[in-house]
Amino acid sequence: MAAASRLVKPDTQGLVHLTVLRRERLSPHWMRVTLGSGEISAFRPMGYDQWFRLFLPLGGDEGLERLPTKANKLFGYLRYLRIPDGVRPVMRNYTVRAFRPATEERGAELDVDFVLHGSAEEGTAGPASRWAETCEPGESVVVIDEGLAFNPERGTDRVLLVADETGLPAIAGVCASLPPHASGLVVIEVPSAEDALEFARPEGIRVQWIVREQGAKPGTLALQALRDASLPDAPFHAYVVGEQALATEGRRHLVNDRGVPKDLVSFCGYWRTGSTSPTPKSQLTSAEANS
Protein backbone atom coordinates (compact mmCIF):
# COMPACT_ATOMS: atom_id res chain seq x y z
CA MET A 1 0.00 0.00 0.00
CA ALA A 2 1.20 3.50 -0.80
CA ALA A 3 -0.38 6.78 0.30
CA ALA A 4 -3.29 6.19 2.66
CA SER A 5 -5.47 7.91 5.23
CA ARG A 6 -5.31 6.94 8.89
CA LEU A 7 -5.64 3.21 9.41
CA VAL A 8 -7.68 1.19 11.90
CA LYS A 9 -5.38 -1.50 13.27
CA PRO A 10 -6.59 -4.97 14.34
CA ASP A 11 -6.29 -6.20 17.91
CA THR A 12 -3.55 -8.69 16.98
CA GLN A 13 -1.13 -8.97 14.05
CA GLY A 14 0.52 -12.35 14.40
CA LEU A 15 1.34 -14.83 11.66
CA VAL A 16 -1.74 -16.87 10.69
CA HIS A 17 -1.02 -20.08 8.78
CA LEU A 18 -3.80 -21.05 6.36
CA THR A 19 -4.44 -23.61 3.64
CA VAL A 20 -5.84 -23.28 0.13
CA LEU A 21 -9.29 -24.89 0.04
CA ARG A 22 -10.20 -24.16 -3.61
CA ARG A 23 -9.88 -21.66 -6.45
CA GLU A 24 -12.42 -20.39 -8.96
CA ARG A 25 -12.02 -18.35 -12.15
CA LEU A 26 -14.57 -15.53 -11.96
CA SER A 27 -13.83 -13.58 -15.15
CA PRO A 28 -10.96 -12.88 -17.57
CA HIS A 29 -9.06 -10.87 -14.94
CA TRP A 30 -10.35 -12.32 -11.66
CA MET A 31 -9.45 -15.48 -9.73
CA ARG A 32 -10.94 -16.26 -6.32
CA VAL A 33 -8.87 -18.34 -3.89
CA THR A 34 -10.61 -19.61 -0.75
CA LEU A 35 -8.42 -20.11 2.33
CA GLY A 36 -9.18 -21.88 5.60
CA SER A 37 -8.15 -24.67 7.93
CA GLY A 38 -4.80 -24.18 9.72
CA GLU A 39 -5.05 -21.26 12.17
CA ILE A 40 -8.18 -19.70 10.66
CA SER A 41 -9.69 -19.39 14.15
CA ALA A 42 -7.03 -16.76 14.94
CA PHE A 43 -8.27 -14.46 12.16
CA ARG A 44 -10.70 -11.80 13.38
CA PRO A 45 -12.97 -10.39 10.63
CA MET A 46 -13.54 -6.63 10.88
CA GLY A 47 -15.71 -6.10 7.79
CA TYR A 48 -15.41 -3.08 5.49
CA ASP A 49 -12.10 -3.08 3.54
CA GLN A 50 -10.07 -5.28 5.89
CA TRP A 51 -6.69 -6.00 4.30
CA PHE A 52 -3.74 -8.23 5.11
CA ARG A 53 -0.21 -9.20 4.09
CA LEU A 54 -0.24 -12.46 2.17
CA PHE A 55 2.93 -14.58 1.98
CA LEU A 56 3.04 -17.02 -0.92
CA PRO A 57 5.37 -20.06 -0.76
CA LEU A 58 6.80 -19.76 -4.27
CA GLY A 59 10.05 -21.27 -3.00
CA GLY A 60 8.34 -24.01 -0.96
CA ASP A 61 6.94 -24.24 2.57
CA GLU A 62 10.40 -23.81 4.13
CA GLY A 63 10.14 -20.06 3.52
CA LEU A 64 6.85 -19.83 5.39
CA GLU A 65 8.38 -21.58 8.39
CA ARG A 66 11.24 -19.05 8.44
CA LEU A 67 8.99 -15.96 8.45
CA PRO A 68 9.67 -13.63 11.42
CA THR A 69 6.68 -12.98 13.65
CA LYS A 70 6.59 -9.27 12.74
CA ALA A 71 7.45 -9.48 9.05
CA ASN A 72 5.18 -6.48 8.43
CA LYS A 73 7.23 -4.21 10.73
CA LEU A 74 10.60 -2.62 9.97
CA PHE A 75 12.94 -4.98 11.81
CA GLY A 76 10.83 -8.02 11.00
CA TYR A 77 10.78 -7.02 7.35
CA LEU A 78 14.58 -6.75 7.34
CA ARG A 79 14.74 -10.28 8.76
CA TYR A 80 12.27 -11.40 6.08
CA LEU A 81 14.59 -10.00 3.40
CA ARG A 82 17.44 -12.07 4.85
CA ILE A 83 15.63 -15.31 3.98
CA PRO A 84 17.62 -16.64 1.00
CA ASP A 85 16.36 -15.87 -2.47
CA GLY A 86 14.59 -18.87 -3.87
CA VAL A 87 13.25 -19.72 -0.40
CA ARG A 88 11.84 -16.34 0.65
CA PRO A 89 8.06 -16.16 0.16
CA VAL A 90 6.60 -13.43 -2.02
CA MET A 91 4.64 -10.86 0.02
CA ARG A 92 1.64 -9.00 -1.39
CA ASN A 93 -1.28 -7.03 0.07
CA TYR A 94 -4.85 -8.22 -0.39
CA THR A 95 -8.36 -7.48 0.84
CA VAL A 96 -10.83 -9.81 2.50
CA ARG A 97 -13.47 -10.35 -0.19
CA ALA A 98 -15.63 -12.40 2.16
CA PHE A 99 -15.30 -14.21 5.48
CA ARG A 100 -17.64 -17.03 6.49
CA PRO A 101 -17.57 -18.16 10.14
CA ALA A 102 -17.39 -21.85 10.95
CA THR A 103 -20.61 -23.86 11.07
CA GLU A 104 -21.41 -27.40 12.15
CA GLU A 105 -20.94 -28.52 8.55
CA ARG A 106 -17.66 -26.75 7.67
CA GLY A 107 -14.83 -24.64 9.02
CA ALA A 108 -14.39 -20.89 8.59
CA GLU A 109 -13.45 -19.66 5.12
CA LEU A 110 -11.70 -16.57 3.77
CA ASP A 111 -12.18 -15.55 0.12
CA VAL A 112 -9.39 -13.58 -1.61
CA ASP A 113 -9.94 -12.18 -5.11
CA PHE A 114 -6.82 -11.79 -7.26
CA VAL A 115 -6.58 -9.44 -10.24
CA LEU A 116 -4.82 -11.44 -12.95
CA HIS A 117 -2.10 -9.78 -15.01
CA GLY A 118 -0.69 -11.79 -17.89
CA SER A 119 -1.00 -15.56 -18.21
CA ALA A 120 0.57 -18.32 -16.13
CA GLU A 121 0.38 -20.69 -19.12
CA GLU A 122 2.17 -18.24 -21.41
CA GLY A 123 4.70 -17.23 -18.74
CA THR A 124 3.65 -13.57 -18.73
CA ALA A 125 2.03 -13.47 -15.28
CA GLY A 126 3.66 -11.98 -12.20
CA PRO A 127 4.35 -14.17 -9.14
CA ALA A 128 1.03 -13.54 -7.36
CA SER A 129 -1.08 -13.89 -10.51
CA ARG A 130 0.79 -17.06 -11.47
CA TRP A 131 0.23 -18.51 -8.00
CA ALA A 132 -3.48 -17.64 -8.01
CA GLU A 133 -3.93 -19.35 -11.39
CA THR A 134 -2.06 -22.53 -10.44
CA CYS A 135 -2.42 -23.09 -6.67
CA GLU A 136 -4.01 -26.34 -5.54
CA PRO A 137 -6.02 -27.33 -2.44
CA GLY A 138 -3.75 -28.14 0.47
CA GLU A 139 -1.08 -25.55 -0.33
CA SER A 140 0.02 -23.36 2.59
CA VAL A 141 0.09 -19.57 2.92
CA VAL A 142 0.59 -17.11 5.77
CA VAL A 143 -1.32 -13.89 6.40
CA ILE A 144 -0.83 -10.93 8.75
CA ASP A 145 -3.95 -8.86 9.42
CA GLU A 146 -3.54 -5.10 8.87
CA GLY A 147 -7.04 -3.78 9.63
CA LEU A 148 -8.98 -1.08 7.77
CA ALA A 149 -8.23 1.95 5.59
CA PHE A 150 -11.91 2.94 5.26
CA ASN A 151 -12.48 4.90 8.44
CA PRO A 152 -15.79 6.82 8.59
CA GLU A 153 -17.56 8.23 11.62
CA ARG A 154 -19.88 5.77 13.31
CA GLY A 155 -23.39 5.94 11.93
CA THR A 156 -22.31 7.00 8.43
CA ASP A 157 -25.03 5.98 5.98
CA ARG A 158 -24.14 8.01 2.86
CA VAL A 159 -21.00 7.19 0.88
CA LEU A 160 -19.05 7.99 -2.27
CA LEU A 161 -16.80 5.06 -3.25
CA VAL A 162 -14.37 5.21 -6.20
CA ALA A 163 -11.94 2.48 -7.33
CA ASP A 164 -10.18 0.71 -10.16
CA GLU A 165 -10.36 -3.09 -10.36
CA THR A 166 -7.81 -3.58 -7.56
CA GLY A 167 -10.17 -1.76 -5.21
CA LEU A 168 -13.26 -3.76 -6.15
CA PRO A 169 -12.92 -6.28 -3.27
CA ALA A 170 -12.56 -3.37 -0.81
CA ILE A 171 -15.62 -1.59 -2.22
CA ALA A 172 -17.62 -4.82 -2.06
CA GLY A 173 -16.56 -5.32 1.56
CA VAL A 174 -17.53 -1.76 2.48
CA CYS A 175 -20.95 -2.11 0.84
CA ALA A 176 -21.58 -5.41 2.61
CA SER A 177 -20.84 -3.70 5.95
CA LEU A 178 -23.09 -0.65 5.45
CA PRO A 179 -26.54 -0.48 7.08
CA PRO A 180 -29.45 -1.58 4.83
CA HIS A 181 -30.75 1.99 4.53
CA ALA A 182 -27.39 3.37 3.30
CA SER A 183 -27.26 5.36 0.07
CA GLY A 184 -24.66 6.85 -2.24
CA LEU A 185 -22.62 6.39 -5.40
CA VAL A 186 -20.01 3.79 -6.35
CA VAL A 187 -17.72 4.30 -9.36
CA ILE A 188 -15.58 1.32 -10.43
CA GLU A 189 -13.26 1.11 -13.44
CA VAL A 190 -12.54 -2.37 -14.81
CA PRO A 191 -10.43 -3.69 -17.74
CA SER A 192 -13.35 -5.45 -19.46
CA ALA A 193 -17.13 -5.67 -19.20
CA GLU A 194 -16.82 -9.28 -17.98
CA ASP A 195 -14.80 -8.04 -14.98
CA ALA A 196 -17.70 -5.94 -13.68
CA LEU A 197 -18.51 -8.46 -10.95
CA GLU A 198 -21.76 -7.73 -9.14
CA PHE A 199 -21.71 -7.57 -5.33
CA ALA A 200 -24.24 -7.25 -2.51
CA ARG A 201 -25.11 -3.69 -1.52
CA PRO A 202 -27.96 -1.66 -0.02
CA GLU A 203 -30.69 -0.73 -2.51
CA GLY A 204 -29.82 2.94 -2.15
CA ILE A 205 -26.26 2.44 -3.46
CA ARG A 206 -25.97 3.20 -7.19
CA VAL A 207 -23.05 1.60 -9.07
CA GLN A 208 -21.45 3.16 -12.15
CA TRP A 209 -19.24 0.68 -14.03
CA ILE A 210 -16.62 2.06 -16.39
CA VAL A 211 -14.81 -0.21 -18.87
CA ARG A 212 -11.26 1.01 -19.43
CA GLU A 213 -10.34 1.92 -22.98
CA GLN A 214 -7.44 0.13 -24.69
CA GLY A 215 -4.16 1.76 -23.65
CA ALA A 216 -5.70 4.07 -21.06
CA LYS A 217 -3.82 4.46 -17.78
CA PRO A 218 -5.66 2.57 -15.02
CA GLY A 219 -7.70 4.87 -12.81
CA THR A 220 -7.86 7.75 -15.30
CA LEU A 221 -11.47 7.13 -16.33
CA ALA A 222 -12.61 6.58 -12.75
CA LEU A 223 -10.99 9.87 -11.76
CA GLN A 224 -12.75 11.71 -14.58
CA ALA A 225 -16.07 10.13 -13.59
CA LEU A 226 -15.50 11.38 -10.04
CA ARG A 227 -14.89 14.91 -11.33
CA ASP A 228 -18.10 14.73 -13.36
CA ALA A 229 -20.23 13.13 -10.63
CA SER A 230 -22.93 14.75 -8.56
CA LEU A 231 -21.95 14.20 -4.94
CA PRO A 232 -24.33 12.62 -2.41
CA ASP A 233 -26.10 14.96 -0.03
CA ALA A 234 -23.88 15.96 2.89
CA PRO A 235 -22.79 14.61 5.21
CA PHE A 236 -21.24 11.64 3.45
CA HIS A 237 -17.94 9.74 3.66
CA ALA A 238 -15.81 9.27 0.55
CA TYR A 239 -13.33 6.48 -0.16
CA VAL A 240 -10.99 6.52 -3.17
CA VAL A 241 -8.82 3.43 -3.65
CA GLY A 242 -6.69 1.74 -6.31
CA GLU A 243 -3.83 3.06 -8.44
CA GLN A 244 -1.92 5.70 -6.45
CA ALA A 245 -2.71 8.64 -8.73
CA LEU A 246 -6.42 7.80 -8.56
CA ALA A 247 -6.32 7.75 -4.75
CA THR A 248 -4.26 10.92 -4.24
CA GLU A 249 -5.76 12.96 -7.09
CA GLY A 250 -9.26 11.84 -6.16
CA ARG A 251 -8.78 12.99 -2.59
CA ARG A 252 -7.25 16.28 -3.75
CA HIS A 253 -10.21 16.93 -6.04
CA LEU A 254 -12.77 16.23 -3.32
CA VAL A 255 -11.02 18.38 -0.72
CA ASN A 256 -9.70 21.26 -2.84
CA ASP A 257 -12.26 21.47 -5.65
CA ARG A 258 -15.45 20.18 -4.04
CA GLY A 259 -14.91 21.39 -0.49
CA VAL A 260 -15.28 18.01 1.24
CA PRO A 261 -13.64 18.11 4.72
CA LYS A 262 -10.42 16.08 4.88
CA ASP A 263 -11.69 13.91 7.72
CA LEU A 264 -14.60 12.76 5.53
CA VAL A 265 -12.30 11.34 2.84
CA SER A 266 -10.50 8.01 3.24
CA PHE A 267 -8.07 7.03 0.49
CA CYS A 268 -5.50 4.34 -0.23
CA GLY A 269 -3.02 3.88 -3.09
CA TYR A 270 -2.68 0.12 -3.58
CA TRP A 271 -0.18 0.29 -6.43
CA ARG A 272 1.54 2.61 -8.89
CA THR A 273 1.56 2.33 -12.68
CA GLY A 274 4.97 1.10 -13.83
CA SER A 275 5.97 -0.17 -10.38
CA THR A 276 5.50 -3.51 -8.64
CA SER A 277 6.11 -4.91 -5.18
CA PRO A 278 9.56 -6.43 -4.52
CA THR A 279 9.94 -9.88 -6.06
CA PRO A 280 12.69 -12.43 -5.32
CA LYS A 281 15.33 -12.55 -8.08
CA SER A 282 14.63 -16.22 -8.69
CA GLN A 283 11.00 -15.40 -9.52
CA LEU A 284 12.00 -12.47 -11.72
CA THR A 285 14.44 -14.69 -13.59
CA SER A 286 11.75 -17.28 -14.16
CA ALA A 287 9.26 -14.71 -15.41
CA GLU A 288 11.82 -13.10 -17.72
CA ALA A 289 12.90 -16.44 -19.14
CA ASN A 290 9.29 -17.34 -19.97
CA SER A 291 8.23 -13.95 -21.36
C-alpha positions in Angstrom: 0.0 0.0 0.0 1.2 3.5 -0.8 -0.4 6.8 0.3 -3.3 6.2 2.7 -5.5 7.9 5.2 -5.3 6.9 8.9 -5.6 3.2 9.4 -7.7 1.2 11.9 -5.4 -1.5 13.3 -6.6 -5.0 14.3 -6.3 -6.2 17.9 -3.6 -8.7 17.0 -1.1 -9.0 14.1 0.5 -12.4 14.4 1.3 -14.8 11.7 -1.7 -16.9 10.7 -1.0 -20.1 8.8 -3.8 -21.1 6.4 -4.4 -23.6 3.6 -5.8 -23.3 0.1 -9.3 -24.9 0.0 -10.2 -24.2 -3.6 -9.9 -21.7 -6.4 -12.4 -20.4 -9.0 -12.0 -18.3 -12.2 -14.6 -15.5 -12.0 -13.8 -13.6 -15.1 -11.0 -12.9 -17.6 -9.1 -10.9 -14.9 -10.3 -12.3 -11.7 -9.5 -15.5 -9.7 -10.9 -16.3 -6.3 -8.9 -18.3 -3.9 -10.6 -19.6 -0.7 -8.4 -20.1 2.3 -9.2 -21.9 5.6 -8.1 -24.7 7.9 -4.8 -24.2 9.7 -5.1 -21.3 12.2 -8.2 -19.7 10.7 -9.7 -19.4 14.1 -7.0 -16.8 14.9 -8.3 -14.5 12.2 -10.7 -11.8 13.4 -13.0 -10.4 10.6 -13.5 -6.6 10.9 -15.7 -6.1 7.8 -15.4 -3.1 5.5 -12.1 -3.1 3.5 -10.1 -5.3 5.9 -6.7 -6.0 4.3 -3.7 -8.2 5.1 -0.2 -9.2 4.1 -0.2 -12.5 2.2 2.9 -14.6 2.0 3.0 -17.0 -0.9 5.4 -20.1 -0.8 6.8 -19.8 -4.3 10.0 -21.3 -3.0 8.3 -24.0 -1.0 6.9 -24.2 2.6 10.4 -23.8 4.1 10.1 -20.1 3.5 6.9 -19.8 5.4 8.4 -21.6 8.4 11.2 -19.0 8.4 9.0 -16.0 8.4 9.7 -13.6 11.4 6.7 -13.0 13.7 6.6 -9.3 12.7 7.5 -9.5 9.0 5.2 -6.5 8.4 7.2 -4.2 10.7 10.6 -2.6 10.0 12.9 -5.0 11.8 10.8 -8.0 11.0 10.8 -7.0 7.3 14.6 -6.8 7.3 14.7 -10.3 8.8 12.3 -11.4 6.1 14.6 -10.0 3.4 17.4 -12.1 4.9 15.6 -15.3 4.0 17.6 -16.6 1.0 16.4 -15.9 -2.5 14.6 -18.9 -3.9 13.2 -19.7 -0.4 11.8 -16.3 0.6 8.1 -16.2 0.2 6.6 -13.4 -2.0 4.6 -10.9 0.0 1.6 -9.0 -1.4 -1.3 -7.0 0.1 -4.9 -8.2 -0.4 -8.4 -7.5 0.8 -10.8 -9.8 2.5 -13.5 -10.3 -0.2 -15.6 -12.4 2.2 -15.3 -14.2 5.5 -17.6 -17.0 6.5 -17.6 -18.2 10.1 -17.4 -21.9 11.0 -20.6 -23.9 11.1 -21.4 -27.4 12.1 -20.9 -28.5 8.5 -17.7 -26.7 7.7 -14.8 -24.6 9.0 -14.4 -20.9 8.6 -13.5 -19.7 5.1 -11.7 -16.6 3.8 -12.2 -15.5 0.1 -9.4 -13.6 -1.6 -9.9 -12.2 -5.1 -6.8 -11.8 -7.3 -6.6 -9.4 -10.2 -4.8 -11.4 -12.9 -2.1 -9.8 -15.0 -0.7 -11.8 -17.9 -1.0 -15.6 -18.2 0.6 -18.3 -16.1 0.4 -20.7 -19.1 2.2 -18.2 -21.4 4.7 -17.2 -18.7 3.7 -13.6 -18.7 2.0 -13.5 -15.3 3.7 -12.0 -12.2 4.4 -14.2 -9.1 1.0 -13.5 -7.4 -1.1 -13.9 -10.5 0.8 -17.1 -11.5 0.2 -18.5 -8.0 -3.5 -17.6 -8.0 -3.9 -19.4 -11.4 -2.1 -22.5 -10.4 -2.4 -23.1 -6.7 -4.0 -26.3 -5.5 -6.0 -27.3 -2.4 -3.8 -28.1 0.5 -1.1 -25.6 -0.3 0.0 -23.4 2.6 0.1 -19.6 2.9 0.6 -17.1 5.8 -1.3 -13.9 6.4 -0.8 -10.9 8.8 -3.9 -8.9 9.4 -3.5 -5.1 8.9 -7.0 -3.8 9.6 -9.0 -1.1 7.8 -8.2 1.9 5.6 -11.9 2.9 5.3 -12.5 4.9 8.4 -15.8 6.8 8.6 -17.6 8.2 11.6 -19.9 5.8 13.3 -23.4 5.9 11.9 -22.3 7.0 8.4 -25.0 6.0 6.0 -24.1 8.0 2.9 -21.0 7.2 0.9 -19.0 8.0 -2.3 -16.8 5.1 -3.2 -14.4 5.2 -6.2 -11.9 2.5 -7.3 -10.2 0.7 -10.2 -10.4 -3.1 -10.4 -7.8 -3.6 -7.6 -10.2 -1.8 -5.2 -13.3 -3.8 -6.1 -12.9 -6.3 -3.3 -12.6 -3.4 -0.8 -15.6 -1.6 -2.2 -17.6 -4.8 -2.1 -16.6 -5.3 1.6 -17.5 -1.8 2.5 -20.9 -2.1 0.8 -21.6 -5.4 2.6 -20.8 -3.7 6.0 -23.1 -0.7 5.5 -26.5 -0.5 7.1 -29.5 -1.6 4.8 -30.7 2.0 4.5 -27.4 3.4 3.3 -27.3 5.4 0.1 -24.7 6.9 -2.2 -22.6 6.4 -5.4 -20.0 3.8 -6.3 -17.7 4.3 -9.4 -15.6 1.3 -10.4 -13.3 1.1 -13.4 -12.5 -2.4 -14.8 -10.4 -3.7 -17.7 -13.4 -5.5 -19.5 -17.1 -5.7 -19.2 -16.8 -9.3 -18.0 -14.8 -8.0 -15.0 -17.7 -5.9 -13.7 -18.5 -8.5 -10.9 -21.8 -7.7 -9.1 -21.7 -7.6 -5.3 -24.2 -7.2 -2.5 -25.1 -3.7 -1.5 -28.0 -1.7 0.0 -30.7 -0.7 -2.5 -29.8 2.9 -2.1 -26.3 2.4 -3.5 -26.0 3.2 -7.2 -23.1 1.6 -9.1 -21.5 3.2 -12.2 -19.2 0.7 -14.0 -16.6 2.1 -16.4 -14.8 -0.2 -18.9 -11.3 1.0 -19.4 -10.3 1.9 -23.0 -7.4 0.1 -24.7 -4.2 1.8 -23.7 -5.7 4.1 -21.1 -3.8 4.5 -17.8 -5.7 2.6 -15.0 -7.7 4.9 -12.8 -7.9 7.8 -15.3 -11.5 7.1 -16.3 -12.6 6.6 -12.7 -11.0 9.9 -11.8 -12.7 11.7 -14.6 -16.1 10.1 -13.6 -15.5 11.4 -10.0 -14.9 14.9 -11.3 -18.1 14.7 -13.4 -20.2 13.1 -10.6 -22.9 14.7 -8.6 -22.0 14.2 -4.9 -24.3 12.6 -2.4 -26.1 15.0 0.0 -23.9 16.0 2.9 -22.8 14.6 5.2 -21.2 11.6 3.4 -17.9 9.7 3.7 -15.8 9.3 0.5 -13.3 6.5 -0.2 -11.0 6.5 -3.2 -8.8 3.4 -3.7 -6.7 1.7 -6.3 -3.8 3.1 -8.4 -1.9 5.7 -6.5 -2.7 8.6 -8.7 -6.4 7.8 -8.6 -6.3 7.8 -4.8 -4.3 10.9 -4.2 -5.8 13.0 -7.1 -9.3 11.8 -6.2 -8.8 13.0 -2.6 -7.2 16.3 -3.8 -10.2 16.9 -6.0 -12.8 16.2 -3.3 -11.0 18.4 -0.7 -9.7 21.3 -2.8 -12.3 21.5 -5.7 -15.4 20.2 -4.0 -14.9 21.4 -0.5 -15.3 18.0 1.2 -13.6 18.1 4.7 -10.4 16.1 4.9 -11.7 13.9 7.7 -14.6 12.8 5.5 -12.3 11.3 2.8 -10.5 8.0 3.2 -8.1 7.0 0.5 -5.5 4.3 -0.2 -3.0 3.9 -3.1 -2.7 0.1 -3.6 -0.2 0.3 -6.4 1.5 2.6 -8.9 1.6 2.3 -12.7 5.0 1.1 -13.8 6.0 -0.2 -10.4 5.5 -3.5 -8.6 6.1 -4.9 -5.2 9.6 -6.4 -4.5 9.9 -9.9 -6.1 12.7 -12.4 -5.3 15.3 -12.5 -8.1 14.6 -16.2 -8.7 11.0 -15.4 -9.5 12.0 -12.5 -11.7 14.4 -14.7 -13.6 11.8 -17.3 -14.2 9.3 -14.7 -15.4 11.8 -13.1 -17.7 12.9 -16.4 -19.1 9.3 -17.3 -20.0 8.2 -13.9 -21.4 
